[in-house]
Amino acid sequence: MKKIFIALGNIPKDKLLHCFYGALIYIVISLYSSDIAFGVVVAIAALKEYLDSKGFGNVELKDFLATIFIPLLLYAKFIFLERGF
């Protein structure tokens, strides 16, 4: 258990913020529609990385993946458990 907490403590703050905001956006919009919510999160994450490439000159795939990670898990739960696939 200690190893798990050490590993979680080594996650950069930037990636945790991406996870948090991606999840927050997904949860708020999924009150209306989970399909639309996941699409919006992916679009926002892609747009953010595009704007980073124009402004800072670097695109990090890890940022994109961190942003959509929790929404992807929540959307998969919705697909498999609530739709019955």
Buried (B, 14 or more C-beta within 10 A) or exposed (E): EEEEEEEEEEEEEEBEEBBEBBBEBBBEBBEEEBEEBBBBBBEBBEEBBEEBEEEEEEBBEEBBBBBBBBBBEBBEEBBEEEEEE
